[in-house]
Amino acid sequence: MALVKYLVPVLVLSGLTGCSVDDPTLQGKPGLSLSDPLPEKQAVAYNENRNLLWGDLHVHTSLSYDSYGMGVRILPDDAYH
C-alpha cells in the first residue's frame, strides 16, 4: 500500500511534465497556411501488378491479424478477383 501511495503521484507528475507546449511537432511548418494550394504531384505510370490501391479497391485478407479479428475470411487470391 505504501508503494501505491508514492507511485501514483510520481506517475501523475511525470505525465504532466512530459507534456510540453513547446513541442515543435505540434506546430505547422513555417510559411504555410491552410489556404495555400496543395503542390502538384506527378502521375505515376500505370503498372497492373504494382500500383497501391486505397479506398474501395484496398482489400484486407484473412492473413491480416486485425482483419481476421473483424471476420474477414477471404484469401489473397480472392482479393484479386
Secondary structure, DSSP 8 states (H G I E B T S, - for coil): -HHHHHHHHHHHHHHHHH--TT-GGGS--TT--TTS-----------TTT----GGG----TTSHHHHHTT----HHHHT-
